[in-house]
Amino acid sequence: MELKDTRSGFGAGLTQLGKSNPNVVALCADLTGSLKMNDFKVNHPERFFQVGVAEANMIGIAAGMTIGGKIPFTGTLLIFLLPECMTKLGSQWPILKKM
């Protein structure tokens, strides 16, 4: 295995999973290039969803997709999800309370 930065590893791994499992879908919040999701988008355009700058909505969409048997992978920066996590999951994730 070749050493890669985290984003490149995420993108490569996502593309590999997409080839081996037709239920894998990817959702991105306007960071396709930064998160190295381009290969997945090119290879599986019917399973790639660009939701724009709507991180909370993206998580809701991904949750809904699981009901239909899909395996969603979401891509955004933590800073955009952290307020949502702290609001909805803070009581279950003690580490978020310390932030």
C-alpha positions in Angstrom: 0.0 0.0 0.0 1.2 3.5 -0.9 1.1 6.2 1.7 -1.5 8.9 0.9 -2.9 12.0 2.6 -6.3 11.3 4.3 -8.4 13.0 1.6 -6.8 11.0 -1.2 -7.2 7.8 0.8 -10.9 8.6 1.3 -11.4 9.3 -2.4 -9.6 6.2 -3.5 -11.3 4.0 -0.9 -14.7 5.4 -1.9 -14.1 4.7 -5.5 -13.0 1.1 -4.8 -16.1 0.5 -2.6 -18.3 1.9 -5.4 -16.8 -0.6 -7.8 -17.4 -3.6 -5.5 -20.8 -2.6 -4.0 -23.6 -1.1 -6.1 -25.4 0.2 -2.9 -22.6 2.6 -2.0 -23.6 6.2 -2.7 -21.7 9.4 -2.2 -23.0 12.8 -1.2 -20.9 16.0 -1.1 -21.4 19.5 0.1 -19.6 21.4 -2.6 -16.2 20.0 -1.8 -15.8 17.3 -4.5 -12.3 18.3 -5.6 -11.0 19.0 -2.1 -12.2 15.7 -0.7 -11.0 13.7 -3.8 -14.5 12.4 -4.7 -14.0 13.1 -8.4 -13.2 9.6 -9.4 -16.3 8.3 -7.7 -18.3 10.9 -9.5 -16.9 10.0 -12.9 -17.2 6.3 -12.4 -20.6 6.3 -10.7 -22.5 9.5 -11.7 -25.9 7.9 -10.9 -24.8 7.3 -7.3 -23.1 10.7 -6.7 -25.2 13.5 -5.2 -23.9 17.1 -5.0 -26.2 18.8 -2.4 -24.4 22.1 -2.3 -23.8 24.1 0.8 -26.5 22.3 2.9 -24.6 20.0 5.2 -27.5 19.3 7.6 -29.7 18.5 4.7 -27.0 16.2 3.3 -27.0 14.2 6.5 -30.8 13.9 6.5 -30.7 12.7 2.8 -28.0 10.2 3.7 -30.1 8.9 6.6 -33.1 8.5 4.4 -31.0 6.6 1.8 -30.2 3.9 4.4 -33.9 3.0 4.7 -33.7 2.1 1.0 -30.7 -0.1 1.5 -28.1 2.3 0.3 -24.7 2.8 2.0 -24.1 6.6 2.0 -20.7 8.3 2.4 -20.9 12.0 3.0 -18.2 14.6 2.3 -17.8 18.0 4.0 -15.6 19.7 6.5 -16.1 19.0 10.2 -16.5 22.7 11.0 -19.8 22.7 9.0 -21.2 19.7 10.8 -20.0 20.4 14.3 -22.8 22.8 15.2 -25.4 20.2 14.0 -23.6 17.5 15.9 -23.4 19.5 19.1 -27.1 20.4 18.9 -28.4 16.9 18.1 -25.8 14.5 19.4 -24.0 16.5 22.1 -25.7 14.6 24.9 -24.6 11.2 23.4 -21.1 12.3 22.5 -19.4 13.6 25.7 -16.3 14.7 23.8 -18.4 17.3 21.9 -19.4 18.9 25.2 -15.7 19.7 25.9 -15.3 21.5 22.6 
